[in-house]
Amino acid sequence: MAGPLLVTGATGFAGSHLVEHLLQYEPALTAWSNPRGTPAPPADPRITWSPVDLLDRSAVRSAIDALKPSVVYHCAGAADVGNSWKDPVTPLRVNGLGTHHLLDALGATGSTATVVVVGSATVYRTTTDPLTEDAPLGPSSPYGVSKLAQEMIASRVTSIPVVVVRPFNHAGPRQSPAYVTSSFARQIAEIEAGLVEPALSVGNLDARRDITDVRDVVGAYRLLAEKGRPRRPYNVCSGRAHRIGDVLDMLLARARRAIRIEIDPSRLRPSDQPVILGDPTRARTEVGWQAAIPIEDTLTDLLDYWRHRVALARS
């Protein structure tokens, strides 16, 4: 009998959406959360929650040995690109060592589970051209270095099928305000509620980013687990780069108050790539995935999410 599906980092942004997505296809699954991170959400009989610290090698080994999963979606990780400049050690430990502990435990227990390792497009070298999976690698941030280390660890595993995905920027409800689109949406919601002055702080508005709805992204993860080729990276992206200033304009068009824009130097990164644009051809041709949700819908849902969060905080 096949074992359960496992999602690591299941309380995170993409992880939580992936859990919801998988439950449309599966009757139940197991979800891991960081014991020191976001608490598990309210009980759902379809989800078995386990607090497992990926940096605790013996705990990971014991949990994998007891669970014997059939598919593992490895979403756990330190994902704040901006903060990696202040603290480069944490992403290296969590993304590199945590991934090693997970794959090592699967190998040691004789698992044949398919593993989807969620990497990042930040592993690529800076260029203004559309990035295929064969584009030169050369991370420009400590976070990108940690994700390349994660990939290298995954690529050395031959005893189990490991599929590496390289998601580009994604957005949607529940995203941390550490990310640009969610930061804009939260600030707008707080301004609409009268909590702050009608001034929105921004960083570099000229950067262009390939942004995909997180609900499309997690659909790619499922298809890649089912049909992706092991030890072969796959871009998960829309193939269209949006100027951040234009994304802000779309959100401001949905705002219920007039808002002025203020440049905040603290939001400018030491190294900010002018363009990050992906080529999704491989995922489309090999597993039949492509982004479907328009960015306008993504931004509407994101802003409504923050309006709801702000209203709950005030009640």
GICORHU-V756865 format. One record per pair of residues at least 12 apart in sequence whose C-alpha atoms are under 10 Angstrom apart, sorted by the first residue. I is the first residue (numbers start at 0). J is the second residue. If there is no record, write none. Layout:
i=I j=J
i=I j=J
This chain:
i=0 j=69
i=1 j=67
i=1 j=68
i=1 j=69
i=1 j=70
i=1 j=112
i=2 j=28
i=2 j=66
i=2 j=67
i=2 j=68
i=2 j=69
i=2 j=70
i=2 j=112
i=3 j=25
i=3 j=26
i=3 j=27
i=3 j=28
i=3 j=29
i=3 j=47
i=3 j=66
i=3 j=67
i=3 j=68
i=3 j=69
i=3 j=70
i=3 j=71
i=3 j=112
i=4 j=18
i=4 j=21
i=4 j=25
i=4 j=27
i=4 j=28
i=4 j=29
i=4 j=30
i=4 j=66
i=4 j=67
i=4 j=68
i=4 j=69
i=4 j=70
i=4 j=71
i=4 j=72
i=4 j=112
i=4 j=113
i=5 j=18
i=5 j=27
i=5 j=28
i=5 j=29
i=5 j=30
i=5 j=31
i=5 j=46
i=5 j=47
i=5 j=48
i=5 j=63
i=5 j=66
i=5 j=67
i=5 j=68
i=5 j=69
i=5 j=70
i=5 j=71
i=5 j=72
i=5 j=73
i=5 j=112
i=5 j=114
i=6 j=18
i=6 j=21
i=6 j=28
i=6 j=29
i=6 j=30
i=6 j=31
i=6 j=32
i=6 j=48
i=6 j=68
i=6 j=70
i=6 j=71
i=6 j=72
i=6 j=73
i=6 j=74
i=6 j=75
i=6 j=114
i=6 j=115
i=7 j=29
i=7 j=30
i=7 j=31
i=7 j=32
i=7 j=33
i=7 j=49
i=7 j=50
i=7 j=51
i=7 j=53
i=7 j=71
i=7 j=72
i=7 j=73
i=7 j=74
i=7 j=75
i=7 j=76
i=7 j=101
i=8 j=30
i=8 j=31
i=8 j=32
i=8 j=33
i=8 j=36
i=8 j=37
i=8 j=50
i=8 j=51
i=8 j=53
i=8 j=72
i=8 j=73
i=8 j=74
i=8 j=75
i=8 j=76
i=8 j=77
i=9 j=29
i=9 j=30
i=9 j=31
i=9 j=32
i=9 j=33
i=9 j=37
i=9 j=39
i=9 j=40
i=9 j=48
i=9 j=49
i=9 j=72
i=9 j=73
i=9 j=74
i=9 j=75
i=10 j=30
i=10 j=31
i=10 j=32
i=10 j=33
i=10 j=36
i=10 j=37
i=10 j=38
i=10 j=39
i=10 j=40
i=10 j=48
i=10 j=74
i=10 j=75
i=11 j=32
i=11 j=33
i=11 j=36
i=11 j=37
i=11 j=39
i=11 j=74
i=11 j=75
i=11 j=76
i=11 j=78
i=11 j=173
i=11 j=174
i=11 j=175
i=12 j=74
i=12 j=75
i=12 j=78
i=12 j=169
i=12 j=170
i=12 j=171
i=12 j=172
i=12 j=173
i=12 j=174
i=12 j=175
i=12 j=213
i=13 j=74
i=13 j=75
i=13 j=117
i=13 j=169
i=13 j=170
i=13 j=171
i=13 j=172
i=13 j=173
i=13 j=174
i=13 j=213
i=13 j=214
i=13 j=216
i=13 j=217
i=14 j=30
i=14 j=31
i=14 j=32
i=14 j=72
i=14 j=73
i=14 j=74
i=14 j=75
i=14 j=213
i=14 j=217
i=15 j=30
i=15 j=39
i=15 j=40
i=15 j=74
i=15 j=173
i=15 j=217
i=16 j=171
i=16 j=172
i=16 j=173
i=16 j=213
i=16 j=214
i=16 j=215
i=16 j=216
i=16 j=217
i=16 j=218
i=17 j=72
i=17 j=74
i=17 j=213
i=17 j=214
i=17 j=215
i=17 j=216
i=17 j=217
i=17 j=218
i=17 j=219
i=17 j=220
i=17 j=221
i=18 j=30
i=18 j=46
i=18 j=72
i=18 j=217
i=19 j=214
i=19 j=217
i=20 j=214
i=20 j=215
i=20 j=217
i=20 j=218
i=20 j=221
i=21 j=217
i=21 j=218
i=21 j=220
i=21 j=221
i=22 j=45
i=22 j=46
i=24 j=221
i=25 j=45
i=26 j=44
i=26 j=45
i=26 j=46
i=27 j=43
i=27 j=44
i=27 j=45
i=27 j=46
i=27 j=47
i=28 j=44
i=28 j=45
i=28 j=46
i=28 j=47
i=28 j=48
i=28 j=68
i=28 j=70
i=29 j=45
i=29 j=46
i=29 j=47
i=29 j=48
i=29 j=49
i=29 j=66
i=29 j=68
i=29 j=71
i=30 j=46
i=30 j=47
i=30 j=48
i=30 j=49
i=30 j=50
i=30 j=51
i=30 j=71
i=30 j=72
i=31 j=47
i=31 j=48
i=31 j=49
i=31 j=50
i=31 j=51
i=31 j=52
i=31 j=53
i=31 j=62
i=31 j=73
i=31 j=74
i=31 j=75
i=32 j=48
i=32 j=49
i=32 j=50
i=32 j=51
i=32 j=52
i=32 j=53
i=32 j=75
i=33 j=49
i=33 j=50
i=33 j=51
i=33 j=52
i=33 j=53
i=33 j=54
i=33 j=75
i=33 j=76
i=34 j=49
i=34 j=50
i=34 j=51
i=34 j=52
i=34 j=53
i=35 j=50
i=35 j=51
i=35 j=52
i=36 j=50
i=36 j=52
i=38 j=50
i=49 j=62
i=50 j=62
i=52 j=93
i=52 j=97
i=53 j=75
i=53 j=76
i=53 j=92
i=53 j=93
i=53 j=94
i=53 j=96
i=53 j=97
i=53 j=98
i=53 j=99
i=53 j=100
i=53 j=101
i=54 j=92
i=54 j=93
i=54 j=94
i=54 j=95
i=54 j=96
i=54 j=97
i=54 j=98
i=54 j=99
i=54 j=100
i=54 j=101
i=55 j=96
i=55 j=97
i=55 j=100
i=55 j=101
i=56 j=96
i=56 j=97
i=56 j=99
i=56 j=100
i=56 j=101
i=56 j=103
i=56 j=104
i=57 j=100
i=57 j=104
i=58 j=100
i=58 j=104
i=59 j=97
i=59 j=100
i=59 j=101
i=59 j=102
i=59 j=103
i=59 j=104
i=59 j=105
i=60 j=100
i=60 j=101
i=60 j=102
i=60 j=103
i=60 j=104
i=60 j=105
i=60 j=106
i=60 j=107
i=60 j=108
i=61 j=104
i=61 j=108
i=62 j=101
i=62 j=104
i=63 j=101
i=63 j=102
i=63 j=104
i=63 j=105
i=63 j=106
i=63 j=107
i=63 j=108
i=63 j=110
i=64 j=104
i=64 j=105
i=64 j=107
i=64 j=108
i=64 j=109
i=64 j=110
i=65 j=108
i=67 j=105
i=67 j=108
i=67 j=109
i=67 j=110
i=67 j=111
i=67 j=112
i=68 j=105
i=68 j=110
i=68 j=111
i=68 j=112
i=68 j=113
i=68 j=114
i=69 j=110
i=69 j=111
i=69 j=112
i=69 j=113
i=69 j=114
i=70 j=110
i=70 j=111
i=70 j=112
i=70 j=113
i=70 j=114
i=70 j=115
i=70 j=160
i=70 j=221
i=70 j=224
i=70 j=225
i=71 j=101
i=71 j=102
i=71 j=105
i=71 j=112
i=71 j=113
i=71 j=114
i=71 j=115
i=71 j=116
i=71 j=161
i=71 j=224
i=72 j=113
i=72 j=114
i=72 j=115
i=72 j=116
i=72 j=117
i=72 j=162
i=72 j=217
i=72 j=220
i=72 j=221
i=72 j=224
i=73 j=97
i=73 j=98
i=73 j=101
i=73 j=102
i=73 j=114
i=73 j=115
i=73 j=116
i=73 j=117
i=73 j=118
i=73 j=163
i=74 j=94
i=74 j=98
i=74 j=115
i=74 j=116
i=74 j=117
i=74 j=118
i=74 j=220
i=75 j=93
i=75 j=94
i=75 j=97
i=75 j=98
i=75 j=116
i=75 j=117
i=76 j=89
i=76 j=90
i=76 j=91
i=76 j=92
i=76 j=93
i=76 j=94
i=76 j=95
i=76 j=97
i=76 j=98
i=76 j=117
i=76 j=118
i=76 j=145
i=76 j=146
i=77 j=89
i=77 j=90
i=77 j=91
i=77 j=92
i=77 j=93
i=77 j=94
i=77 j=95
i=77 j=142
i=77 j=145
i=77 j=146
i=78 j=90
i=78 j=93
i=78 j=94
i=78 j=119
i=78 j=142
i=78 j=143
i=78 j=145
i=78 j=146
i=78 j=177
i=79 j=142
i=79 j=175
i=79 j=177
i=79 j=178
i=80 j=121
i=80 j=140
i=80 j=141
i=80 j=142
i=80 j=143
i=80 j=177
i=80 j=178
i=80 j=268
i=81 j=140
i=81 j=141
i=81 j=142
i=81 j=177
i=81 j=178
i=81 j=266
i=81 j=267
i=81 j=268
i=81 j=269
i=81 j=270
i=81 j=271
i=82 j=141
i=82 j=142
i=82 j=177
i=82 j=268
i=83 j=140
i=83 j=141
i=83 j=142
i=83 j=143
i=83 j=144
i=83 j=145
i=84 j=140
i=84 j=141
i=84 j=142
i=84 j=268
i=84 j=269
i=84 j=270
i=85 j=141
i=86 j=141
i=86 j=142
i=87 j=140
i=87 j=141
i=87 j=142
i=87 j=144
i=87 j=145
i=88 j=141
i=88 j=142
i=88 j=145
i=89 j=141
i=89 j=142
i=89 j=145
i=90 j=141
i=90 j=142
i=90 j=143
i=90 j=144
i=90 j=145
i=90 j=146
i=91 j=141
i=91 j=142
i=91 j=143
i=91 j=144
i=91 j=145
i=91 j=146
i=91 j=147
i=91 j=148
i=91 j=149
i=92 j=145
i=92 j=148
i=92 j=149
i=93 j=145
i=93 j=146
i=93 j=149
i=94 j=117
i=94 j=118
i=94 j=142
i=94 j=144
i=94 j=145
i=94 j=146
i=94 j=147
i=94 j=148
i=94 j=149
i=94 j=150
i=94 j=152
i=95 j=144
i=95 j=145
i=95 j=146
i=95 j=147
i=95 j=148
i=95 j=149
i=95 j=150
i=95 j=151
i=95 j=152
i=95 j=153
i=96 j=145
i=96 j=148
i=96 j=149
i=96 j=152
i=97 j=149
i=98 j=116
i=98 j=148
i=98 j=149
i=98 j=150
i=98 j=152
i=98 j=153
i=99 j=148
i=99 j=149
i=99 j=152
i=99 j=153
i=99 j=156
i=101 j=114
i=102 j=114
i=102 j=116
i=102 j=152
i=102 j=153
i=102 j=156
i=102 j=158
i=102 j=159
i=102 j=161
i=103 j=152
i=103 j=153
i=103 j=156
i=105 j=158
i=105 j=159
i=106 j=156
i=106 j=157
i=106 j=158
i=106 j=159
i=107 j=158
i=109 j=158
i=109 j=159
i=110 j=158
i=110 j=159
i=110 j=160
i=111 j=158
i=111 j=159
i=111 j=160
i=111 j=161
i=112 j=158
i=112 j=159
i=112 j=160
i=112 j=161
i=112 j=224
i=113 j=159
i=113 j=160
i=113 j=161
i=113 j=162
i=113 j=223
i=113 j=224
i=113 j=225
i=113 j=227
i=113 j=229
i=114 j=153
i=114 j=159
i=114 j=160
i=114 j=161
i=114 j=162
i=114 j=163
i=114 j=223
i=114 j=224
i=114 j=229
i=115 j=153
i=115 j=160
i=115 j=161
i=115 j=162
i=115 j=163
i=115 j=164
i=115 j=220
i=115 j=221
i=115 j=223
i=115 j=224
i=115 j=225
i=115 j=227
i=115 j=229
i=116 j=149
i=116 j=150
i=116 j=153
i=116 j=161
i=116 j=162
i=116 j=163
i=116 j=164
i=116 j=165
i=116 j=220
i=116 j=224
i=116 j=232
i=117 j=146
i=117 j=149
i=117 j=150
i=117 j=162
i=117 j=163
i=117 j=164
i=117 j=165
i=117 j=166
i=117 j=220
i=117 j=232
i=117 j=233
i=118 j=143
i=118 j=145
i=118 j=146
i=118 j=147
i=118 j=148
i=118 j=149
i=118 j=150
i=118 j=153
i=118 j=162
i=118 j=163
i=118 j=164
i=118 j=165
i=118 j=166
i=118 j=167
i=118 j=232
i=118 j=233
i=118 j=234
i=119 j=142
i=119 j=143
i=119 j=145
i=119 j=146
i=119 j=147
i=119 j=149
i=119 j=150
i=119 j=163
i=119 j=164
i=119 j=165
i=119 j=166
i=119 j=167
i=119 j=168
i=119 j=233
i=119 j=234
i=119 j=235
i=120 j=132
i=120 j=136
i=120 j=138
i=120 j=143
i=120 j=146
i=120 j=147
i=120 j=164
i=120 j=165
i=120 j=166
i=120 j=167
i=120 j=168
i=120 j=233
i=120 j=234
i=120 j=235
i=120 j=236
i=120 j=275
i=120 j=276
i=120 j=277
i=121 j=136
i=121 j=137
i=121 j=138
i=121 j=139
i=121 j=140
i=121 j=141
i=121 j=142
i=121 j=143
i=121 j=144
i=121 j=145
i=121 j=146
i=121 j=147
i=121 j=165
i=121 j=166
i=121 j=167
i=121 j=168
i=121 j=272
i=121 j=275
i=122 j=134
i=122 j=135
i=122 j=136
i=122 j=137
i=122 j=138
i=122 j=139
i=122 j=140
i=122 j=142
i=122 j=143
i=122 j=144
i=122 j=145
i=122 j=146
i=122 j=147
i=122 j=148
i=122 j=150
i=122 j=165
i=123 j=135
i=123 j=136
i=123 j=137
i=123 j=138
i=123 j=139
i=123 j=143
i=123 j=144
i=123 j=147
i=123 j=165
i=123 j=275
i=124 j=136
i=124 j=137
i=124 j=138
i=124 j=139
i=124 j=143
i=124 j=272
i=124 j=275
i=125 j=137
i=125 j=138
i=125 j=139
i=125 j=271
i=125 j=272
i=125 j=273
i=125 j=274
i=125 j=275
i=126 j=272
i=126 j=273
i=126 j=274
i=126 j=275
i=126 j=276
i=127 j=207
i=127 j=272
i=127 j=273
i=127 j=274
i=127 j=275
i=127 j=276
i=128 j=274
i=128 j=275
i=128 j=276
i=128 j=277
i=128 j=278
i=129 j=209
i=129 j=238
i=129 j=239
i=129 j=240
i=129 j=274
i=129 j=275
i=129 j=276
i=129 j=277
i=129 j=278
i=129 j=279
i=130 j=234
i=130 j=238
i=130 j=275
i=130 j=276
i=130 j=277
i=130 j=278
i=130 j=279
i=131 j=232
i=131 j=233
i=131 j=234
i=131 j=276
i=131 j=277
i=131 j=278
i=131 j=279
i=131 j=280
i=131 j=281
i=132 j=164
i=132 j=165
i=132 j=231
i=132 j=232
i=132 j=233
i=132 j=234
i=132 j=277
i=132 j=278
i=132 j=279
i=132 j=280
i=132 j=281
i=133 j=232
i=133 j=233
i=139 j=269
i=139 j=270
i=139 j=271
i=139 j=272
i=140 j=268
i=140 j=269
i=140 j=270
i=140 j=271
i=140 j=272
i=146 j=165
i=149 j=163
i=150 j=162
i=150 j=163
i=150 j=164
i=150 j=165
i=150 j=230
i=150 j=232
i=153 j=230
i=154 j=229
i=154 j=230
i=154 j=231
i=154 j=232
i=155 j=230
i=156 j=229
i=156 j=230
i=157 j=229
i=157 j=230
i=159 j=229
i=159 j=230
i=160 j=224
i=160 j=227
i=160 j=228
i=160 j=229
i=160 j=230
i=161 j=224
i=161 j=227
i=161 j=228
i=161 j=229
i=161 j=230
i=161 j=231
i=161 j=232
i=162 j=220
i=162 j=223
i=162 j=224
i=162 j=225
i=162 j=226
i=162 j=227
i=162 j=228
i=162 j=229
i=162 j=230
i=162 j=231
i=162 j=232
i=162 j=233
i=163 j=220
i=163 j=223
i=163 j=224
i=163 j=227
i=163 j=228
i=163 j=229
i=163 j=230
i=163 j=231
i=163 j=232
i=163 j=233
i=163 j=234
i=164 j=219
i=164 j=220
i=164 j=223
i=164 j=224
i=164 j=227
i=164 j=230
i=164 j=231
i=164 j=232
i=164 j=233
i=164 j=234
i=164 j=235
i=164 j=282
i=165 j=232
i=165 j=233
i=165 j=234
i=165 j=235
i=165 j=236
i=165 j=277
i=166 j=209
i=166 j=210
i=166 j=211
i=166 j=213
i=166 j=216
i=166 j=217
i=166 j=219
i=166 j=220
i=166 j=233
i=166 j=234
i=166 j=235
i=166 j=236
i=166 j=237
i=166 j=277
i=166 j=279
i=167 j=208
i=167 j=209
i=167 j=210
i=167 j=211
i=167 j=216
i=167 j=234
i=167 j=235
i=167 j=236
i=167 j=237
i=167 j=238
i=167 j=275
i=167 j=276
i=167 j=277
i=168 j=180
i=168 j=208
i=168 j=209
i=168 j=210
i=168 j=211
i=168 j=212
i=168 j=213
i=168 j=216
i=168 j=235
i=168 j=236
i=168 j=237
i=168 j=240
i=168 j=275
i=168 j=276
i=168 j=277
i=169 j=208
i=169 j=209
i=169 j=210
i=169 j=211
i=169 j=212
i=169 j=213
i=169 j=214
i=169 j=215
i=169 j=216
i=169 j=235
i=169 j=236
i=169 j=237
i=169 j=297
i=170 j=210
i=170 j=211
i=170 j=212
i=170 j=213
i=170 j=214
i=170 j=215
i=170 j=216
i=170 j=294
i=170 j=297
i=170 j=298
i=170 j=300
i=170 j=301
i=171 j=211
i=171 j=212
i=171 j=213
i=171 j=214
i=171 j=294
i=171 j=296
i=171 j=297
i=171 j=298
i=171 j=299
i=171 j=300
i=171 j=301
i=171 j=302
i=171 j=304
i=172 j=212
i=172 j=213
i=172 j=214
i=172 j=297
i=172 j=298
i=172 j=299
i=172 j=300
i=172 j=301
i=172 j=302
i=172 j=303
i=172 j=304
i=172 j=305
i=173 j=213
i=173 j=300
i=173 j=301
i=173 j=304
i=173 j=305
i=173 j=308
i=174 j=213
i=174 j=301
i=174 j=304
i=174 j=305
i=176 j=305
i=177 j=266
i=179 j=201
i=179 j=202
i=179 j=203
i=179 j=204
i=179 j=243
i=179 j=246
i=179 j=247
i=179 j=266
i=180 j=210
i=180 j=243
i=180 j=246
i=180 j=247
i=180 j=250
i=180 j=297
i=180 j=298
i=180 j=301
i=180 j=302
i=181 j=298
i=181 j=301
i=181 j=302
i=181 j=304
i=181 j=305
i=182 j=199
i=182 j=200
i=182 j=201
i=182 j=305
i=183 j=199
i=183 j=200
i=183 j=201
i=183 j=246
i=183 j=247
i=183 j=250
i=183 j=251
i=183 j=298
i=183 j=301
i=183 j=302
i=183 j=305
i=184 j=199
i=184 j=247
i=184 j=250
i=184 j=251
i=184 j=253
i=184 j=254
i=184 j=298
i=184 j=299
i=184 j=300
i=184 j=301
i=184 j=302
i=184 j=303
i=184 j=304
i=184 j=305
i=184 j=306
i=185 j=199
i=185 j=301
i=185 j=302
i=185 j=303
i=185 j=304
i=185 j=305
i=185 j=306
i=185 j=308
i=185 j=309
i=186 j=198
i=186 j=199
i=186 j=200
i=186 j=258
i=186 j=302
i=186 j=305
i=186 j=306
i=186 j=309
i=187 j=199
i=187 j=250
i=187 j=251
i=187 j=253
i=187 j=254
i=187 j=255
i=187 j=256
i=187 j=257
i=187 j=258
i=187 j=302
i=187 j=305
i=187 j=306
i=188 j=254
i=188 j=255
i=188 j=256
i=188 j=302
i=188 j=303
i=188 j=304
i=188 j=305
i=188 j=306
i=188 j=307
i=188 j=308
i=188 j=309
i=188 j=310
i=189 j=305
i=189 j=306
i=189 j=308
i=189 j=309
i=189 j=310
i=190 j=254
i=190 j=255
i=190 j=256
i=190 j=257
i=190 j=258
i=191 j=254
i=191 j=255
i=191 j=256
i=191 j=257
i=191 j=258
i=191 j=306
i=191 j=309
i=192 j=255
i=192 j=256
i=192 j=306
i=192 j=309
i=192 j=310
i=192 j=313
i=193 j=256
i=194 j=309
i=194 j=313
i=196 j=258
i=196 j=259
i=197 j=256
i=197 j=257
i=197 j=258
i=197 j=259
i=197 j=260
i=198 j=257
i=198 j=258
i=198 j=259
i=198 j=260
i=198 j=261
i=198 j=262
i=199 j=247
i=199 j=251
i=199 j=258
i=199 j=259
i=199 j=260
i=199 j=261
i=199 j=262
i=199 j=263
i=200 j=259
i=200 j=260
i=200 j=261
i=200 j=262
i=200 j=263
i=200 j=264
i=200 j=265
i=200 j=266
i=201 j=243
i=201 j=244
i=201 j=247
i=201 j=260
i=201 j=261
i=201 j=262
i=201 j=263
i=201 j=264
i=201 j=265
i=201 j=266
i=201 j=267
i=202 j=243
i=202 j=244
i=202 j=261
i=202 j=262
i=202 j=263
i=202 j=264
i=202 j=265
i=202 j=266
i=202 j=267
i=202 j=268
i=203 j=242
i=203 j=243
i=203 j=244
i=203 j=262
i=203 j=263
i=203 j=264
i=203 j=266
i=203 j=267
i=203 j=268
i=203 j=271
i=203 j=273
i=204 j=242
i=204 j=243
i=204 j=244
i=204 j=245
i=204 j=246
i=204 j=247
i=204 j=262
i=204 j=267
i=204 j=273
i=205 j=241
i=205 j=242
i=205 j=243
i=205 j=244
i=205 j=245
i=205 j=273
i=205 j=274
i=206 j=240
i=206 j=241
i=206 j=242
i=206 j=243
i=206 j=244
i=206 j=271
i=206 j=272
i=206 j=273
i=206 j=274
i=206 j=275
i=207 j=239
i=207 j=240
i=207 j=241
i=207 j=242
i=207 j=243
i=207 j=244
i=207 j=245
i=207 j=246
i=207 j=272
i=207 j=273
i=207 j=274
i=207 j=275
i=207 j=276
i=208 j=238
i=208 j=239
i=208 j=240
i=208 j=241
i=208 j=242
i=208 j=243
i=208 j=246
i=208 j=272
i=208 j=273
i=208 j=274
i=208 j=275
i=208 j=276
i=208 j=277
i=209 j=235
i=209 j=236
i=209 j=237
i=209 j=238
i=209 j=239
i=209 j=240
i=209 j=241
i=209 j=242
i=209 j=243
i=209 j=274
i=209 j=275
i=209 j=276
i=209 j=277
i=209 j=278
i=210 j=235
i=210 j=236
i=210 j=237
i=210 j=238
i=210 j=239
i=210 j=240
i=210 j=241
i=210 j=243
i=210 j=246
i=210 j=275
i=210 j=276
i=210 j=277
i=210 j=290
i=210 j=293
i=210 j=294
i=210 j=297
i=211 j=235
i=211 j=236
i=211 j=237
i=211 j=238
i=211 j=239
i=211 j=240
i=211 j=289
i=211 j=290
i=211 j=291
i=211 j=292
i=211 j=293
i=211 j=294
i=211 j=297
i=212 j=236
i=212 j=237
i=212 j=290
i=212 j=291
i=212 j=292
i=212 j=293
i=212 j=294
i=212 j=295
i=212 j=296
i=212 j=297
i=212 j=298
i=212 j=301
i=213 j=290
i=213 j=292
i=213 j=297
i=214 j=290
i=214 j=291
i=214 j=292
i=214 j=297
i=215 j=235
i=215 j=236
i=215 j=237
i=215 j=288
i=215 j=289
i=215 j=290
i=215 j=291
i=215 j=292
i=216 j=235
i=216 j=236
i=216 j=237
i=216 j=288
i=216 j=289
i=216 j=290
i=216 j=291
i=217 j=235
i=218 j=235
i=218 j=288
i=218 j=289
i=218 j=290
i=219 j=233
i=219 j=234
i=219 j=235
i=219 j=236
i=219 j=282
i=219 j=283
i=219 j=286
i=219 j=287
i=219 j=288
i=219 j=289
i=219 j=290
i=220 j=233
i=220 j=235
i=220 j=288
i=221 j=286
i=221 j=288
i=222 j=282
i=222 j=285
i=222 j=286
i=222 j=287
i=222 j=288
i=223 j=282
i=223 j=285
i=223 j=286
i=223 j=287
i=223 j=288
i=224 j=286
i=225 j=286
i=226 j=282
i=226 j=285
i=226 j=286
i=226 j=287
i=227 j=281
i=227 j=282
i=227 j=285
i=227 j=286
i=228 j=285
i=228 j=286
i=232 j=281
i=232 j=282
i=233 j=278
i=233 j=279
i=233 j=280
i=233 j=281
i=233 j=282
i=233 j=283
i=233 j=285
i=234 j=277
i=234 j=278
i=234 j=279
i=234 j=280
i=234 j=281
i=234 j=282
i=234 j=283
i=235 j=277
i=235 j=278
i=235 j=279
i=235 j=280
i=235 j=281
i=235 j=282
i=235 j=283
i=235 j=288
i=235 j=289
i=235 j=290
i=236 j=276
i=236 j=277
i=236 j=278
i=236 j=279
i=236 j=280
i=236 j=282
i=236 j=289
i=236 j=290
i=237 j=276
i=237 j=277
i=237 j=278
i=237 j=279
i=237 j=280
i=237 j=289
i=237 j=290
i=237 j=291
i=237 j=292
i=237 j=293
i=237 j=294
i=238 j=275
i=238 j=276
i=238 j=277
i=238 j=278
i=238 j=279
i=238 j=280
i=238 j=289
i=238 j=290
i=239 j=275
i=239 j=276
i=239 j=277
i=239 j=278
i=239 j=279
i=240 j=274
i=240 j=275
i=240 j=276
i=240 j=277
i=241 j=274
i=241 j=275
i=241 j=276
i=241 j=294
i=242 j=273
i=242 j=274
i=246 j=294
i=246 j=295
i=246 j=298
i=247 j=260
i=247 j=298
i=249 j=294
i=249 j=295
i=249 j=298
i=249 j=299
i=250 j=295
i=250 j=298
i=250 j=299
i=250 j=301
i=250 j=302
i=253 j=298
i=253 j=299
i=253 j=302
i=253 j=303
i=254 j=302
